[in-house]
Amino acid sequence: MTGPARENHREDVAGRANVEDTPELLAYYNELEGLDAGALWTVANKIEPWQPKSASVPVLWPYRNLREHVLRSVDLVSAEKAGRRVIYLNNPGRREHAAAVGWLYSGLQVMHPGEVASAHAHSASALRFIMEGAGAYTIVDGHKMTLGVNDFVLTPNGTWHEHGVDANGSPCIWQDGLDIPLVNALEANFYAVHPDMNQAVAHPVDDMTDSWGNPGLRPANSDWGKAYSPLLKYEWGPTYESLTRYARASAGSPFDGVLMNYINPVTGGPVMQTIGASMQMLRAGERTRAHRHTGSFMYQVAKGSGYSIIAGRRFDWRERDIFCVPSWAWHEHANGSDSDDACLFTFNDLPVMWSLGLYREEAYGDNGGRQPLAA
């Protein structure tokens, strides 16, 4: 008996496919398979679920476990031969796609002082969040940006980009985030290496930050018309200050604490067309209520320690740990300190959910909004 016959997903519910296998039908399915076709009722309940069923599972990647392996890669492979020296995060449910969660890719990249990665461009949108080290920089279409710990930088789709660490810097590690699995699923990914291998810096260093990183102000003579944010670097200092100020003015969200989105200052929308990002603060002793929504999320602990309950499982985290929340998974967060705040950086595919009209959210209604822990 062939695959389709064994995968007849029946449901004894009115309006759902509930066709019982018979010898005649099984023979019919085999004939259809030979024509590269199939009977919809054998798979309808599977491909049109009652609610999202993510293949991804919640995962916590402790930085203390990964860091030594990331640093060891420096002795095993050169940045030149590797192209990008990265240890990627492989969700057990998404291994076939090299995805960390859903259709999002993530990895930890390391570079030593004096190393420079060649410039390339691709259809996938990318970001990086600096975890440790000094002297890192990124060049995007001729704009050079210096990078410090907890800075967030964009390398949007189609842009030439490269990065390195100054000779007088220190070993640097950052988290990469890309929509490679999504773009590959859409069969739309292109990749190119810069003809000169590296770009010339065509603008003053940090010019985009100086031009676009001023709260409430926009350059008067700007004619920016690209789909992604011109503010290619979002610095940690102003971000944390903004969270602190917002915390004084607002009770925040019962589900996310004090949450602020990184935005495109031209449109007020997400930083890139397919990837959004935010930073949230959990105040001392704060524990949020549980909710779920469509869209996949990758988190990194930028400050503090605490825990999250995801799909009924508790994950304890501390600074630099990374964890994921699959689409439509219940989740809630708690700050483990009664005296200091904790901050979580996240990137996600919400721009895709919003633009396609697929975003949906639900609060956990029982037990005071808190999930019971799975046995």
N, C-alpha and C positions, 0 to 999 in steps of 0.2 A: 504494500500500500504506500502511496507517495505522500509527500509532505502536506499538500493542501487538504487531503482527506483527513489526516490526523490532526489538523489544526482547525477543525470546525468549532468555532467559538459560539456556543449556543447560550441563550439566556431565556428563561421561562418568564418573560415579561412582555406584556402587550406592547406592540410597536417595535420590538427588537427581534433580530433574526433568531429563529428557533427551529431550524430544519434538521430533522433526524436523518442520520446516514442510513442509506440502503445500498445493497450491492449495485443496483442500477445507477444510483447517484455517484457512488465511488468510481465506477467505470467512466461516468460522464466527466467527473473532475479530472481524471487521468487524461481523457481526450483533450480537455481544455488546456491542461498543462502542456501538452504536446504542441499546442498552438500559441504558447506564451500568453495564455489568458487564464481566467479563473472566474468562479462564481462569487459575486460580491457577498452573498449571504454567509459564506464560510468565514469571512474575515471582517464583516461589517462591524460587529461588536468590538473587535479588537482595534480597528483603525479609527472608530468613532466612540471613544470611551465616554462614560458619564462625566468624568472630570479628568484633568491632566494626570497622567501617570508617568512621572519622570523616571528614566532609566538611571539617572544619577543617584548616588547615595550621599548622605552627609559625611563629610570627611574633615578631620582636623589634622593639619600638617605642622607638628611642633618644630619651631625653628631650631631649637637646640639639637634635634635629631638630624635635620637636613644640612645645617651650616657646615659641618665638617666634611660632608660629601661634596658640597658646592665648592669649598676651598680646595679640596683634593683634586678636583677636575683641572685646576691650573697646572698641576704637575703631570697630568696625563694627556692633555691636548692643548694645543695653542689656539689662541683666539683666531688667528689667521686661517688655520685649517678647519676649525669648527664653524667658521662664519659667525656664529654667536655661541659663546660657551655658556650653555643653559642646562639646568636640571629641571625638567618639566614635571608638573603635577598631574598625575594620571588617576582620574576617578575610576574606581573599580567597575562602575557601570558604563563607562564611556571609553574604555581602553582602545576600542577600534578606531576612535576618532582623535586620540591623543588630547582629549578634552578634560579640563578640571571640573567642570560642571556644565550641564546643558550643552550649548554650542559655544562655550567660552574656553579658551586656552589660557594657561598661566604657567610661569616657570620662574626660577631664580637664576639670575645671571651674575657672573662675577668677572671683574676685570682688575688687573694689577696696575700700579703706577707705570705710565709710559706706554701702555697698550692702547691701540686705536683699532676699532672695528671698521671694516670697509663700509661704504655707503651703498644702500640698496633702497628699492621701493617695491611695494606690493599692494595688492587690492585690499588686503586685510587692514583694518584699523588697529592701532597699537597704542599702548601706554606703558609707563613705568613708574613705580613708586619706590623711592630710595630708602633702603633699609639700614645701611651702615657704610662708613667710609667718608673720605674727603677727596675733593678734586675731580669728581665726575662731571662730565658735560655731555650734552647732546647737541647735534647740529641738524636742523630741519629746514630744508630748502634754503640753505645759506644763513639761517638764523641760529646763532650759537647761544646756548643757555647753560649757565653754571648751575650745579645741582647740589643740594644739601639734604641731610636726613629728613625724611617725611615730605619731601617735595614730590609733587605729582606732575608728570610731563607727558605731553601728547606727541605721537608721531602718526598723524592721520593718514588714511588710505591715499595712495598715489604720491605721497611726498618722498623726496630723497631724504634719508636720515642715516646718521651714523653716531657713534658715541665713543667715548674713551675716558681715560683718567690721566690727569696731568702727571708729569714725571715727579713732581714734588708732593703728590697726593698720597693716599693710602689705599689698600685694597678696598674695593667697593662692591657691594652686593645690592641688587634691586630686584623687585618683583616686576616681571613683564606680564601684560595682559593683552590678549588679542582676540579677535573674532574669527580666527582661521577656520575652526570647524564650521561656522555658519557660512562663510564665503565659499568654502569647499563644498558644502552641502548644496549651495546654489550653483555650483560649477561655474564660478565666476572669478577664480583667483588667478592673478598674473603676478610675476616676480621678475625684477630686473636688477642687475648689478650696475652701479654707476660706471660710465665709461672711463673715468679717471680714477676709480676706486675710492676716492675721497673728494669731498666738496671744498670749495673755497668759501671762507666766511665772508659774506657779502654785506653784512650789516653790523652796527655796533653790538658788542656782546650784551645780551639780555635786553635787546631793544624792544622785543614784544612785551616783556614784563613792564618795562618803563612806559610803554605807550598805552597798554591795555589793562594793566593791573592796578589801576587807581579807583578805589570804591566810588561809585556814583558819577564817574566822569568818563567821557569818551573823547578820543581825539577829534577835533573839529573838522579836520580835512581828510578823514578816513573814507576810503572807498572799498573797504573789505567786502568781498562778495562771495567768498568761499563758504562751503557748507559746514566747515568745522570752525572751532573757536580760534581766533587770532591770539588769544592768551594761551600760548603753548605751554607755559609753566605756571603752576599754582603753588606758591611757596607755603611752607608749614607755618611760619610765624604769623602772617596775616590770617591764615585759616583758623588757627587755634584761638587767636584774639577774637575773631568773629564769632566762633562758637561760644566763647566765654561771655561776650557781650549779649548774644542772643539768649543765653541761659538766664541772664539777669532780667530779660524782658518777656520771657515766655515760659510756660510750664512744659512746653515741648509736646512731643507725641507720646501717647500712652504705649505705643508699640515700638518706637525707635528712639525715645529720649530726645535730645537736642540734635536735630538732623538738619544739615544744610547741604544743598546740592552744588557741585561744581557746575558752572554754567558758561555758555557762550555769551560774552558781554554784548554782542551785537544783537542776538535774537532773544536772549533770556532762556533759551532752550538748552538741551544737553550739549556736552562738549564736542561730541562727534555723532554722526548719523546713526551708528549702530551700537555704540557703547556709552553708557552714562556712568557717572561716578559721584560719590558723596562722602562726607565725613560726619560721623555722629559722636556725640558726647553722652556718656552715661554719668550722671552726677553721683557723688559719693553715696553709696548704699542703694542706688537706684536699681530697680528690677522692672522690666517692661512686661506688658501683657502680650499674649501670643496672637499672632495673625498669620495669614498665608496669602500669597498672591502669585499670579503668573509672572514669569521672569526668573532668571537664574542669577545668583549673587555670589561673588567672591569677596571675602573679608580678610583684612589684615589688621592686627592689633597694633595701632600706632602708639598707644600710651596706656599703661595700667594693666590690670589683670581682672579676670572675672570668669564667667561661664555663659554658655548659650545652651538652650534646650531646643533641639531640632528634631522634628518627627518623633518626639518622646524620648530622645537620648540626650544625656548631658555631656557637653564638651567643655572641659576647663581650659582656659587659654590665658596666656600672658604675652607680654610685648614681643612683637615680631611673628607670633604664631599666625598661621593662615587657616581659614576654614571656609567651607562652602555651604550654601543653602539652596537646594534644588527647587525648581519651580513647583509651586503649590504645596510646599512642605510647611507645616506649622513651625514657627520659631519665635523665640523670645530671648532676651539678653539680660544679664545681671552684672553689675559692677561688684567686684569682690572686696572693694575697700570702703570703709566707712568715713574716710578722711580725704580721699583724693579722687579726682575724676578719671575716667577711662575713655579712650577714643578709638573708634573703629573706622578704618578706611574701607570703602567697598567700591567695586566696579561691577557693572551689570549690563543686561541686554534690554533694559526697560525702553530705550528709544525704539527698538524694534516692536515691542509689545504695543507701545502707544501709537506708532505710525500705522500699524496694521489693525488697530482696533481690537487687540487681543488682551488688553490689560483687565484684570479682574482681581478683587481683593475681598477677603473675608476675615472677620474677627472671630477669635475663639470664644464661644459663648458660655461654656461651662466652667465650674471650679474657679470662679472669679477671674476668668481670662487666663488661667495658668494650666499648662499641660500636665497630666500625670506622667510620671516616668515609666518607660517601658520596663518590664521585668527582665 
